[in-house]
Amino acid sequence: MFHDNLQHNENHEPHIGLILSFFQLFKKLQDELNDVPDRLLTYYYEQILGQSRRKQIPDSVYCYVEIDPEVPELVLPESTRIIAGQNVDGQDILYEITDSVKMVNGIYSRQINPSERFRPFLALGEEQRFLSEDSKTMEEVDIGFAVSSPTLKLKGGNRKVDLSFLGPSFPEFSAYQEEIHQDGMGISQPTLKVRIKNQTVFHPYSFLQFLELEQLKISVEVKQLKNLSLYSNYGPMDQSIPFDLFGPTPKAGSYLMIGNDEIFAKDLDELNVGWTYYGLPAGEDMESYFGGYPYGIRNDSFKVKFQALSDFRFCPLT
């Protein structure tokens, strides 16, 4: 009511009219002032540090489709949009097909050129298990699935991915590279590939063919990860040798910045940071070590606060 009275009442005193005019003019300046922190951070990261914003990469999924048995074939043109549920705001989640897809009901066949010399072959294939590599007439087909996620980026430490078979000497889990893996997946994240073993008496596919994967949850646990990037008020820190945790002359506001693309690219449930004091006499703690000082120093006298970098600003952790 007060706002409507100010905006629509034409019987204001002259000084009130001046105040209202000032408010309208100041609002334009206020919008610019509120934008100063964002412009300052943009200038610092882009002009001073020389960093550039990464281009947005759309999410991608693999889609399994079954067509009506009465339809002989179905063609989905490029850029066809598929609804994949709704987000928390009730808006449709849409995925767009990158290439045209043709789906066919029935059996695929191979056309034989009559002009070529015909060589007899077994129409339904033959057992390959007991043949030598030179005698095999067919190639084994890999049946399985692959899961790709940044959660699987595990370069070091004692790693656990639901199965406890990864030790600190196990090769790192790095990103999928087409020139190395050559599976034609078109992805860039670390990938876990699950395949059926073909060399068995009873092929597992006969038992697993009706198994449907409805939901998948990936959880990993890493301990004693040490390949970190450390920075303090004085610049980068060399963690291969003992160093001053908060610089040679720590004071209120001194900081230690920890960086690692493996850790902070994940949705963390728990993060523990630990260190070992160098030169602290055996059997002593901080209270006994500083016992000769007249300051009443105890083990809980030294306190630190943790903050996380998000959207170009450090936010306190609760």
N, C-alpha and C positions, 0 to 999 in steps of 0.2 A: 504493500500500500504506500509506504514511504517512497519507494522507487518510482511508482506510477505518478505520485503527486509531483515529484521533482521533474519528471519527464514531460508530463502533459498539462500541468497547471501553468497558465499564462499570466498569473497575477503575482509573480515573484518580485521581491524587492530588487533594486538594481544590483546591490552587492551580491545577492544570491545568484543572479544571472551571470555575474562575472565568475563566481566560484564554479558554477556548472560548466561554463565555457573552458575554464582552466582544466577541469577534470577530463573533458573530452579531448583537449589538446595533449594533456599529460599521458593519456592512455597510449597514444602512438609512441611516445618516448619510453613508456613503461615496457611495451613489448620489445623494444630494442634492448633495454637494460636487462630484461629477463633472459635474453639470448646471449648475453656476454659470456657466461661460463662455458656454454657449448662452443662458441666461436673461439674462445681462448684455448680449450682443449684441442679443437680441430687444428688451430695454428701450431700448437706445440707438437702434436703427433705428426702432422703432415709437413710443416715447414722446418721445424727445428730437428726432429728425428728423421725426417725424410720417409715416413711410412705412408702407405697408400691403402685405401679401403679395399678389401676383397670384394669381388663381384659376388652377388648372391647366386647360390647354386640351388636350383629347385630340388625338392625331395624326389626320389625315384623308388619304384616298387616293381616287383615281378607279379604279373597277374595270371591266374589260372582260370580258363574259361571253358565251359561246356555248352555246345549248341544243341538245339532241338534235334532229336534223331530224325524227324521228318523233313528237316531242311538239308538239302544236299550240300550246300556251301554257303558261307557267309563272309562278306568282305567288310572290314572296318577300315575306313580311309584314314589317312594321316590326320593328326590333330583331333581325332574323336575324343570326347571327354567322358570319363567314367566316374561315377559317384562312388566314393569310398567312405560312406558314413558322414557324420557331422562332428564339428568341433564343439568345444564347451559353450560357445555362443549360439549354437543351433544352426550354424551356416554349413552348407554342403562342402565336403572336402573333395576337390576335383583333381583328377590326374588326366593328363593328355597323352595320347598315343604318339610316339615319335615317328613311327613308320607304319605304312599300310600293312594290315594283317589279313591273310586269307585263311579261313578255317574250313576244313572239308570233312564230311562224314564218309566213312568207308575205308577202304584199304588202298594204300599207295602202291603204284606199280611202276616198273621200269620199262621204258620203251627200247626195243631192240631193233637196230638198223638192219634190214634184210640184206643190204649190200656187204655187210661185214661178214667175215668168216664166223660161223656159228660154233660155239664151244658148249657142249652139254654142261649143265650145272644142276645142283640139287635145288629144287624150287623153294623148299622150306629150310634150307641150310643144313648143316651137319655138325656133329659134336667136334669141338676144337680142343678139348681139354687134354687129350692124349696125343695131339699132333705136335711136331716140332715147329719152330718158328717159321722155317722155310716152307713147311707143308700146309700151314694154315690158310684157309680160303676165305675166312671171315674175320672181321675185327670185333673185339669185345667192346660192348657198349657200357659206359659208366652210368649207373642208375643211382640217383641220390639227390641231394639238394645242397645248396650253399647259403650261408648266412654271412652277411656283410654288415659291419657296425664299427664305429670309432671306439666302442667299448673294448674291442679285441686288439687295440693297439697296445702291445705289451713288449717293451724293449729290454727290460732287465728286472732284477730282483727275483724273489721266490714267487712264482706266478701260479695261480689256481683258477681254472675255468670250469667250475663244477666237478672236474675230474682232476685229482691231485697227481698229475704226471709231469708237471713243469717245474724244473729246478733252475737255479741261477745260471747254470751253464747251457741251458737249452737255447737254441737259436731264437732270436727276437721275432715277435709277431709284427711284421711291417705291412705297409700298404700293398694292395694288389697291383701288380705291374703286368700289363698285357704282353710286353716283349719277353718276360720271364715265364709267366704261368701259361699264356696262350690258351685260355679257355673261352675267349670271346665274350666275357661278362660285361664289359663296359662300365666297370666300377673302379673306385679309387681307394676304398676303405679296406682295412684288414678283413680277411674272409676266412671263415671256417667251412670246409667242404666235407660233407658226410656222404660216403659212397658205399654201395653194397659190394661185398666181396664176391667175385665171380667164381673163384677157384674153390668151390665147395661141392660136396656130394649132392646135397639138396639145395638148389638155388634159393637164397632168402627171399627173392621177389615173390615166389608163390605164397609165402606167409605174410609178406608185408604190403602186398599190392593194394589192399583196401585200407591201409593205415593213412589217416588224414591228419595233417599238422594244422591245428586250429590256432594255437597261440604259442609264442616262443618268448621266453624271458632269459636274457643273458646277464649273468652276474660274475664278476671277476674279483679276485683278491690278490693283492701284490704286497709283499713285505720287503723291507730293506732295499728300496729303490734309491740309488745314489747318484744317478746321472741327472743332476739338477743344475739349473742356472741360478747363481746367487749374486745379488747386488746389495750393497750398503750405501750409506751416504757418501762413501769415498770411491764408489765405482764397483766393477766386477770383482768377485772373490774367487780365489783358487781353492777349491775344496779338496784338492789332492794333498794339501799340507794343512797343519793347524792354523786357524785364522781367528781374529777377533770377531766375535759374533755380531757385535754392534759397533765395530770400529775401535781404534786404539783409545779413544776418549769418549766412551758412551755417556749420553745424557738423555734427559727427557725429550722424546721426539726422534731419537735415533731408530733406524729401522733396518731390517733384513728382508729383502725381497726374494721370494722363491718362485722360480718359473719352471714349468715342464709341460710340454704340449700333450703328453700322455695322460697326466693326472687331471688337468683342468679342462680337458675335452670331454670328460665323463660326468654323468649325474652321480655325484658322490653321496654315499650313505654315511661314510666315516673317513676321516683323514687324521692321522696321527703324525706329528712332527717331533723327532727326537734328536738329541745330540749328546756327545760325551765331552766333558771338560778335560782339557789337556793340562797336565801339571798339577792337578789337585791331588794332594797326598792321600795315599791309601788309607781307608778307614775314616776319612773326614768328609763332612758335608759343608755346605756354605756357611752355616752358623758357626761351626767350630773353626773353619778356616779364617773367618773374619772376627774371631772371638777377641783378639787383642785391640780392636778398634772400639772407641767409646761411642758407638752409634746404635748399639742394640740391634745389630743386623741378625735376622733370622732367615730360615730357609724360604719363607714366603715373603721376604722383603722386596725381592726383585719380581716385578710383574710386567707382562707384555700383553698387548692387545692384537688380535688378528683381524685383518681386513682382506677382502677379496676384490679384485679388479673386475668390474662389470660395466659395460657400456661406457668405457673410457673414464670411469671414476671408481675410487676405492670406497667400498661399503662395509661397515662393521658387521662382523659375524656374531650371531646370537646363539 
